[in-house]
Amino acid sequence: DQQVKQNSPSLSVQEGRISILNCDYTNSMFDYFLWYKKYPAEGPTFLISISSIKDKNEDGRFTVFLNKSAKHLSLHIVPSQPGDSAVYFCAASRNFGNEKLTFGTGTRLTIIP
Amino acid sequence: EAQVTQNPRYLITVTGKKLTVTCSQNMNHEYMSWYRQDPGLGLRQIYYSMNVEVTDKGDVPEGYKVSRKEKRNFPLILESPSPNQTSLYFCASSSAESSYEQYFGPGTRLTVT
């Protein structure tokens, strides 16, 4: 049972445009959400997070939006750069703790120069 | 340099031959976890530890053991590996103060024949 879903396995975006990565979840007990970025042959790295008490969090070119009623979150990257090409994982946690993170299946983002 | 190290990075073994994948972090983190990454399934948590001598099962603990005798080390033990444990394994750590920001190791690619 996949509680965190990323329905787009891949996404291609022109350099300079906006990249939008989507994530859906089914467990209403999740209260903290994160995005991780992964390059080939490396471990994932933390990118940005959002608590369920907020609906938006921004960090430079990266913004995460949370729609609790729809159980949906999205990551916006503006403007997209070639170095953003990577696999992006959405993750969710209960109790504001990391002791148990549930990850999505990932979306491979390719930025076209 | 703050880092999580895993050894070995690559391992090919045969069914039933006990193996240990080591994980060490130099950031004095309380939390440590093991994940496996499989195509179409994303990252799934195997075991986690909230501190020395405190471990708990993640989503896919069957066939694995862990121990946390020292704060910096969190080895993953496969007592009798089987081909379905062929996967890419990641160790991660985080502090109690910033528990959502997990630092991942570079990964261990395990093949069981």
Boltz contact constraints between the chains, C-beta under 6 A:
constraints:
  - contact:
      token1: [A, 34]
      token2: [B, 100]
      max_distance: 6.0
  - contact:
      token1: [A, 42]
      token2: [B, 106]
      max_distance: 6.0
  - contact:
      token1: [A, 43]
      token2: [B, 90]
      max_distance: 6.0
  - contact:
      token1: [A, 43]
      token2: [B, 104]
      max_distance: 6.0
  - contact:
      token1: [A, 43]
      token2: [B, 105]
      max_distance: 6.0
  - contact:
      token1: [A, 43]
      token2: [B, 106]
      max_distance: 6.0
  - contact:
      token1: [A, 43]
      token2: [B, 107]
      max_distance: 6.0
  - contact:
      token1: [A, 44]
      token2: [B, 104]
      max_distance: 6.0
  - contact:
      token1: [A, 46]
      token2: [B, 101]
      max_distance: 6.0
  - contact:
      token1: [A, 49]
      token2: [B, 100]
      max_distance: 6.0
  - contact:
      token1: [A, 97]
      token2: [B, 99]
      max_distance: 6.0
  - contact:
      token1: [A, 98]
      token2: [B, 31]
      max_distance: 6.0
  - contact:
      token1: [A, 98]
      token2: [B, 94]
      max_distance: 6.0
  - contact:
      token1: [A, 98]
      token2: [B, 99]
      max_distance: 6.0
  - contact:
      token1: [A, 98]
      token2: [B, 100]
      max_distance: 6.0
  - contact:
      token1: [A, 98]
      token2: [B, 102]
      max_distance: 6.0
  - contact:
      token1: [A, 99]
      token2: [B, 48]
      max_distance: 6.0
  - contact:
      token1: [A, 99]
      token2: [B, 50]
      max_distance: 6.0
  - contact:
      token1: [A, 103]
      token2: [B, 42]
      max_distance: 6.0
  - contact:
      token1: [A, 103]
      token2: [B, 43]
      max_distance: 6.0
  - contact:
      token1: [A, 104]
      token2: [B, 42]
      max_distance: 6.0
  - contact:
      token1: [A, 105]
      token2: [B, 42]
      max_distance: 6.0
  - contact:
      token1: [A, 106]
      token2: [B, 42]
      max_distance: 6.0
